[in-house]
Amino acid sequence: MSNTLASKRDFDIKKFLSQNSIWLVLVIMVIGLQIVSPVFLSTNNLRTMLEGESIKGILAFGIMWTILSKGIDLGAGSIVALVSVITASLVQPIGVANKLFPEMAALPGWAAAIVGIAIGALIGAIVGTIIAYTKIPPFIATLGTQLICRALAKIYSTQPVSNLSPDFRIFAKGKLFEIIPSIVIIFLIIFAISGFMLTQTRFGKNIYAIGGNDHAARVAGINVERNLIKVYIWSAVCAAIGGVLLAARTGSADPSTYGLNYELDAIAAATIGGTSHTGGVARISGVLAGILVLGVINNGLVLLSVDDNMSNVIKGIIIVGAVIIDMRKNAAKK
Amino acid sequence: MSEEYVLEMHDIVKEFPGVKALKGVQLKVRPGTVHALMGENGAGKSTLMKCLIGIYKATSGKIIFQGQEVSFPNTLSAMQAGISMIHQELSPVMERSVCENVWMGREPRKGIRVDHKKMRQDCRELFQKVGLDLDPDEKMGNLTVAKMQMVEIAKAVSFDSSGGIMDEPTSALTESEVEHLFKIIEDLKSKNVAIIYISHKMDEIFRISDEITVYRDGEYIASDRAENLNIDKLITLMVGRTMDKMFPKIECPIGETVLKVEGLSSGRAFHDVSFELRRGEILCFAGLVGAGRTEIAETIFGMRTRTAGKIYKEGKELHIKCPEDAISNKIGMLTEDRRGNGIIGLLSVAENTVLANLKKYGFPLSHSKIRADASDFVNKLNVKTPNLETPIANLSGGNQQKTLVARWLLIDPDILIVDEPTRGIDVGAKAEIHSLITKLAAEGKAIIMISSELPEVLGMADRVLVMHEGTMTGIVDREDATSEIIMKYATGETAPQS
């Protein structure tokens, strides 16, 4: 047996289906929805749906790393708020109404975006360091980020920051080939980067190992602390990108409502996509599917004009169900 | 004193997957006596006791307690029947009070409410009975380990058992507390309670036991009254076996010193350990469980803080703070706890193989190179796995171990530390690992091997470093090493200073 395995890679249909069951669910949902509501697959509707899910999706590609490392990031939504108000305040042209800093000239859009992302990275580095070195539960540490960043956003600006410069709004408003919104392009780029890091770099392998068994990872010479800090930086950077895009898309930034509960949707997407909360299991394609499934549910419930509260009930059931199935799948391996 | 036995265990067999831990052993205990169980680590003493009180279910065999055949489904029913056990490892609930710990699971009640007053009162009486001066409301976590052990003993007494099992009860006690414990034991004896006493400390055994039963490798060896035995006779019974041919030692030239350790200490785990390790040499750490052998290895490998001493590799002082540092100095360590800090169960055989060496595969990672290396070692070490993508958790213990050996070979270590490399794996894989380690030594690597199995130590080692309770008691060369000498040092006798 051992001599023949050299480089043979069997294709196992059962394994393939079990790993990709979420895509199957997605296809079924799309077909079903198309039958009940024929506008579903129209270009317009698809674009609206993707645009709407992109920002939470970007958050999910960050948060999945924290879950993979046996942690969580509850701060992402508040980072969206903080970064969006700060970047927005930097791109208000002189002379517009309610300008936060009336005397300050607007920064170029790209510079403001970089500032926003840098702020995200800094927050991630701080919370990551706290988690890695004090060993406090990530749930608590990031609950702290959630409260603090939301409050900082409100302190920074007591009211919404609006009238943003067009060269900043282009990040979300541009279109590729006149049809694909730039926000969706950025979503796909983050997907690609996250996936690349996960499977093609030492960093990704290290996080799988840490999530699977951090003691063993340490013995194998992996610097657990440094890697955890990187994870929380990445998650916060994703949230910051989300914040920049949300401001760019809406042309405004409201410190009290922006990003509210985004982290929960992102966690839900990562979870439905098979990211295990016991650590060590995640697939980027699963998370992509999870984001799309949530998007289709959101969109479908709107198309079917299901009441908002009811749609949350349905989402809740789907998330819990997904985790039950996922735990059973992984229980045998641990 | 009645001549009949309060407890008889006949032909007890206990099999674990791949290992036969007990091969049909017996034990007969008279009421009102202290019956000592002796044997090396892994002889089966603790396993036998766990079968008795229902932690394990014996594969076959008969247990007769107070004239009736019994089989306890769990420890609680054993306690209710009158057998309580003081475990080797304590498991108190640190955040609750002493008295809640004592009465846990059987709190006195008034209606549906817990009767805290009675609980406290009973606790005070109990402590008085055993002469323990403690506040029942003190938090368990505030006590010293020794005091916790005494609480544990008091708890066992509180069951009014007719049989008590003490597994290494004195391991954490100071001398005066040991005296205290012995008084309690005398007191219990006078109440016709039978006590099964497991200890590695010879002086204790001969002081308090009436009868001694010896086990070896899961087999019953002998049983006799204590006055008919002495330390030498007992050691011979414990280790006296013919050496099997499992250890294919290759004689190879021993080269220059690679590792030099001077006065190494780590907290209370061990202190002032010095030795040298040379190329091509297998240095074994022998000693009983808790002697500090693993801790020395962990300190060298950076898993544990060094509180004193120096470590040199090839004449250069090392400052290792974490395993990462050790690995970059070409030191590898196969840890004792394969599941706890060895394998990453969810990851594949290939990923587990290359884990300590990911730097080698560049950016982006070269998956084809990873697969090539993994498959190379899987073939070389004869790891039996369906394919390289199989999660390592699905492999047998021996094959997991071989994968982990591959992980360390991949860093091309100068020094390889292997801690209990053959624990819990089947005989075939054991022999493969032995020959692998010997071959590595022959290739000029320096090996530190920690083993609790004397035959393994005697068969493999070029030199044996013996530890006893955190102190180095001797270093023995291969030609002088016998079971008796090692056992003597391991139980506390120090080597004559030369």
Interface residues (C-beta under 8 A of the other chain):
Chain A: M1 S2 N3 L5 A6 S7 K8 R9 D10 F196 T199 Q200 T201 R202 K205 N206 Y208 A209 G212 N213 H215 A216 A217 R218 V219 A220 G221 I222 N223 G280 V281 N330 K333 K334
Chain B: F301 M303 C322 P323 E324 A326 I327 S328 M333 T335 G340 N341 G342 I343 I344 G345 L346 L347 E351 L355 A356 L358 K359 Y361 F363 P364 L365 H367 R371 A372 S375 V378 N379 N382 V383 K384 T385 P386 N387 L388 E389 P391 A393 N394 R407
